[in-house]
């Protein structure tokens, strides 16, 4: 069940904006590498779950 990102602003915030903000704060405050790995994984999973199914929908 794929959501349209524009219809649910909270889903966009939690899946894309929040990890990007955490990565930005991690750069500023010199966080550990684990934070960057965690945020990158979070963004990758969010991309695979929410965006990719919309782009590869095989309905005919």
C-alpha contacts under 8 A as a table, 3 or more apart, distances in Angstrom:
res1	aa1	res2	aa2	distance
2	X	49	X	7.59
2	X	50	X	5.79
2	X	51	X	7.72
2	X	53	X	6.39
2	X	54	X	6.52
3	X	7	X	7.70
3	X	8	X	7.71
3	X	50	X	6.48
4	X	7	X	5.58
4	X	8	X	7.01
4	X	50	X	7.99
5	X	8	X	5.63
5	X	9	X	6.81
5	X	11	X	6.97
5	X	12	X	5.90
5	X	50	X	7.73
6	X	9	X	6.17
6	X	12	X	7.66
8	X	11	X	5.45
8	X	12	X	6.65
9	X	12	X	5.05
9	X	13	X	6.21
10	X	13	X	4.98
10	X	14	X	6.12
11	X	14	X	5.28
11	X	15	X	5.95
12	X	15	X	5.37
12	X	16	X	5.64
12	X	17	X	6.70
13	X	16	X	5.64
13	X	17	X	4.65
13	X	18	X	5.82
14	X	17	X	6.28
14	X	18	X	5.34
14	X	19	X	7.58
15	X	18	X	6.55
15	X	19	X	6.97
15	X	42	X	7.38
15	X	43	X	6.73
15	X	46	X	5.69
16	X	19	X	5.91
16	X	20	X	6.29
16	X	43	X	6.18
16	X	46	X	7.23
17	X	20	X	5.15
17	X	21	X	6.00
18	X	21	X	5.04
18	X	22	X	6.14
19	X	22	X	4.91
19	X	23	X	6.10
19	X	39	X	5.25
19	X	40	X	7.80
19	X	42	X	6.88
19	X	43	X	6.74
20	X	23	X	5.09
20	X	24	X	6.20
20	X	39	X	7.28
20	X	43	X	7.97
21	X	24	X	5.03
21	X	25	X	6.17
22	X	25	X	5.08
22	X	26	X	5.98
22	X	39	X	7.29
23	X	26	X	4.87
23	X	27	X	6.29
23	X	35	X	7.31
23	X	36	X	6.19
23	X	39	X	6.49
24	X	27	X	5.22
24	X	28	X	6.45
25	X	28	X	5.04
25	X	29	X	6.06
26	X	29	X	5.25
26	X	30	X	5.52
26	X	31	X	4.70
26	X	32	X	7.72
26	X	35	X	7.17
26	X	36	X	7.52
27	X	30	X	5.12
27	X	31	X	6.52
28	X	31	X	7.98
31	X	35	X	6.68
32	X	35	X	5.81
32	X	36	X	7.30
33	X	36	X	5.23
33	X	37	X	6.30
34	X	37	X	5.07
34	X	38	X	6.01
35	X	38	X	5.06
35	X	39	X	6.08
36	X	39	X	5.19
36	X	40	X	5.99
37	X	40	X	5.18
37	X	41	X	6.10
38	X	41	X	5.18
38	X	42	X	6.08
39	X	42	X	4.88
39	X	43	X	6.14
40	X	43	X	5.17
40	X	44	X	6.08
41	X	44	X	4.95
41	X	45	X	6.06
42	X	45	X	5.35
42	X	46	X	6.11
43	X	46	X	5.08
43	X	47	X	6.07
44	X	47	X	5.12
44	X	48	X	6.23
45	X	48	X	5.05
45	X	49	X	6.01
46	X	49	X	5.21
46	X	50	X	5.80
46	X	51	X	7.54
47	X	50	X	5.56
47	X	51	X	5.15
47	X	52	X	6.35
48	X	51	X	6.06
48	X	52	X	5.15
48	X	53	X	7.34
49	X	52	X	6.50
49	X	53	X	6.82
50	X	53	X	6.46
50	X	54	X	7.35
51	X	54	X	5.60
51	X	55	X	6.70
52	X	55	X	5.20
52	X	56	X	6.24
53	X	56	X	5.31
53	X	57	X	5.90
54	X	57	X	5.58
